[in-house]
Amino acid sequence: MTTLTIRKKLMTYLADADDSTVKAIYALLKNDILDENIKLTEEQMQILEEEHHLHITGQTRSYTRDEADQIIRGQRTF
């Protein structure tokens, strides 16, 4: 699986994850997120902005936690 595919799956999952799950993931990544040395490239920012736009305009599908779990386990495709 490519990192681009993983990123898309994570963004989709986080969009619909419950608050406790989002907080737990944030706690795991907090130090990396707050590290000022980590910068997104222009290309990464463009991809993120495009994906965000597609999501908020309803052009991409969101998944429930159960659907995301099924996709992660390979029991469902997205």
C-alpha positions, 0 to 999 in steps of 0.5 A: 500500500502506498503512503498516499493511499494510507494518508487518504485512508487516515484522513477519511477515518479521522473525519468521522472518528469519535472524539475519544479516538481522535484525542488518542491519536493526537496524544500519540502524535502530539510531539511530532505535530508540535515539532516546528521542524516538520513542514509540509511541502507545497505539493503536500499542502496542495494535496491536503487542500484539494482533499479537504475541498473534495470532502467538504463539498461532498465530492468524496465519501466519508466512512463511519467508524464501522465502515473504516474498520471493515476497510482496514480489515480488508472486509470492505473496499472503499 
